[in-house]
């Protein structure tokens, strides 16, 4: 049984049906965030410190999300998002560069107009691992999950220092919980194997763990609260993908910002991944790549 809805008010506006963009790293959540951030009535945040601290705490210790029925995790995450969504004269000065660029912000902000604001959302990296807490915090939330070929994801992750930073051997400490979807490691006895694995294999494990969580969301959420968007469809036909998003959210979302974004073409991994790395990614994530139609 879901908890009764909690009434959250930010800047005098009731938070109603917030939108959360979820996916493995570099799966395209940032592209849809760009479209939402520049659509009338939306205030979408990305990577605000208050949220990322909570998100990564939950990602590294999954048991925290379910502890005491999940109420504590929901409350902490709701408070973090309420802080993140506050609008003020210097609001955007506290945001990450990626969030400012996505919103087209050139000054200190704010990037949204409180007078016309009607919907809130968040597209912070790795928000996926907090999905159960988000649902408990906002039972009427709408979730949009992004799916992308794991080989293209691995190619982007290998070029991203922030992603590679998670692959240091010390990340699997003696206090690490298993299974650990964030790093894609299922059992304690796999610890040493993970530490010795090349970075491409660790990228594949992270992607595999993320898409398995995406599959779990289909069992957790009713169809009117979850929309799946493929990166490949988004790249090939932004208008059609955004039209589906607009219908799902029951509001107009603009596709125009997507045309200004640099979108790597699907299949770019063929030129970007070394043959050995591509073979390793396919070996590690073969089941999920096949299930999703990429192999």
N, C-alpha and C positions, 0 to 999 in steps of 0.2 A: 504493500500500500504506500502510495506516495504521500509525503508530508503536505500539510496545507500550504498554500502559497504564502510567501513572505513578501510583505509590501515594502519595496525599497524605493526611496525617493532620492534622486540626485539632481542638484541644481533646481529643485522645485518640480522636477518631472518624474512621474512614476515610471519605473523600469518595467516595461511590458514586452513580452516575447523577445528578449535579447537574442542576438545572433552570434554564434560561435563557429569559427572556421577551424577545422581540424585536419591533420594529415601528417604524414612523415615529413621530415625536413625536405625542403625544395620540391614539394609536390604541387605548389601553385596557390597555397592559401594566401600568400602575399599579393597575388594578382587579383583575386576576388576581393581582398581587403581594399585594394586600390579602387575598385569599382564601387564598393559600398561607401568608402570614406568620402568619395566625391559625389555621392548621390544625395539629393535634398532630404533633410530630416534625419540623417544618420550621423552617429558619433561612434567611430570604430577605433579602438586603440590597438597598438602592437608593441609588445615588449616593454611595457611600463614596469619599472622596478618592483613596485608593490605586488604585481601579479607574477612576474617571473620568479621571484623568491619563493612564492608558494608553489607554483607549478613545478619547479625543479625539486623542491622538497618532497612533493608527492611522487614525482617520477622516480626518484632514487629510493623511496621507501613506500611502495604501493600500499602497504598495510595501513598507512595513515589515513587513506581515503575512506576505508571501511570501519575504522576504529569507532567504537561506541555508536554503531548504527549509521555512521557517516554524517551525523549532525554537526560535529565539531569541524570537520573538513569543509562542509558546506558553508558554515558560518565564516570561517577564516577566508575562504575564497570569495564569498560575497562581499565581505568587508574590503578585501584587496581590490576588487573590481569597482566598488563604489568610490574608493579613493582614486583609482585610475581614471574613472569617467568624469571626475570633477572638472568643471570648466572655470578658468580664471585668466587674468591678463597674461600670466607667464606660463600657462599650461603647456604649450607645445615646446617651450624651452627645456622641459624635463623629459621629452620623448627621445627615443632612439632615432638616429638618422634615417633608418629605413621607414619608420612611421611618418616622419616629417616629409620625406620625399613622396611617399605614397599619397599623402594628403595634399601635396602641392604647396606646402607651407614654406614661406620665405622669411617670415618674421618669427616672433615669439608666440604667436597664436592669439586666441585659441583657433583650432582648425574647424570648429563647428559653431553654429549660431544657436545659442540657447533659446532664442525666441521661436525658431522653427524646428527645433529638435523634437523628434518623436520616438526614435529607436536607438538603442545602444548595441554595441557588439564588441568582440575582441578577437584578434587573430594572432595572438602571441605565439611564438614558436613553441612547439611541444605541448600545446594546450590539450592535445588529445589525451594525455595521460591523466588529466583531471576531469574527464568527461562525466564519470559517475557523480563526482562532487558538484559539477556544474548543473547537472540535471536535478540533483537534490536541492541545490540552492535556488534554481529557477525552473520549477516544474513546467512552465509554459515556454521554455527556451526553444529556439530553432537551431539545429545543428547542420552544418554543411561540411561534408567530408570530401577531401581531394584525394584522388588516386592517380598515380603516375608510374610509368615503367620503372622498376627498381634499378635498372641499369643506367637510365638517365639520372635518377636520383643519386646513385652512387658517384657518377661523374661529377655532379654538382657538389656533393658532400666532400669529395676529395680535393676540391678547389676552394673549400670554405674553412679557414682556420678555426672558426668558432665550433664547427662540427668536429673537426679533427681533435680539438682540445678534450673532447669527451672520451677519446680513445687511449688516453695515457694509461699504462698498466695500473697505476694507483687508483683508478676509478673503481675497480673491483676490490674494495677493502674487505676486511674481515667482518664488517658490519653490514655488508651488502645483502639485501633480501633476494630470495629466489622463489619463484621465477621473477625475472627482472625484464619486463617488456621494453623498458627504455633503452637498454643496451642489447636486448635480444638474447639474453642468456637465460636458459631455463633451469639449469641445475648447478649446484655448488661444484660438482665434479667437473664442470665445463670451464671453471675459472681459468686454469692454466692454459687450456686450449685457446680461450679468448685472448689471453695476454700475448700469446705467440702468433696470433692470426694477423696477416697483413691488413692494412687499413681498409682495403676494398672489401674484405670479408666482414669486417666490423660494420661497414656501411650497409652491407647486405643484411646483416643480422638486425640492425636498427630498422631498416625498411620492412623486413619480414615481421618483426614484432609489431610495428605500427599498423600494417595492413591486417594483421590478425585482430588487433583491437578494433579496427574499423569494421571488421566482420561481426565482432561482438555487439557493436552498436546497432546493427540491424536486428538483433534479437532483443536488445534492450529498449529500443525506441519504436513508437508507432510511425507509420509512413508519413503522417502529416507533420512530424517533427524532425525528420532526417532526409536530407537530399545528398545524393552522391554525384559528384562532378568529376569527370576524367580530364586530366590535364591535356590530353591529346585532343579532346573535343573542344576544350577552351581555346587551345592554340589554333585549331583549324577553323572554328566558327564561333568567335566571341559573341556575336549577336544572338545566336541560337542558345548558347550556354547561359548568357545573362537573361534571356527571355525566360528560360526555365527557372532561374533563380528568382526573377521578379514574381513569377507565378507562385512559387513556393513561399516566398515571404509576403505575398499579397501587397506589394508596393513596387514602385518603379525604380529599377536600378539601371544606371547608365553604363553602356558598353564602351563609350568613348574613351575613358581613361586607359582601357586595355590596349588600344592601338598606339598609345604613346610609350608603352612598356616594351623593354627588350625581352622577348620571349624566345628562349632556346627552342629550336624545332625538335619535335619528337624524333627519336632515333639518333640524336647527336652523339650518343655514347659510342657509336661505331668509330667515330674519329677521335673521341676524347679519352676513351679507356684503352689502356694497353690490353693486348690479347689475353694475357695471363689474368689481369684484373677482371675482365669481362667473363672469362671462364669461371673464375672463383665466385663472382656474384651469381651467376646462373646455377652453379652447384649448390651454393648455400640457400638460395631462395627459389629453387626450381618449382617447388610445390605451389607457392603463391604466384609466381610468374605465370605458371601454366593455368592456374585457376582463374586468373584475371585476364587471360587471353594474350599475354605478352610473349609466350613461347608456344 
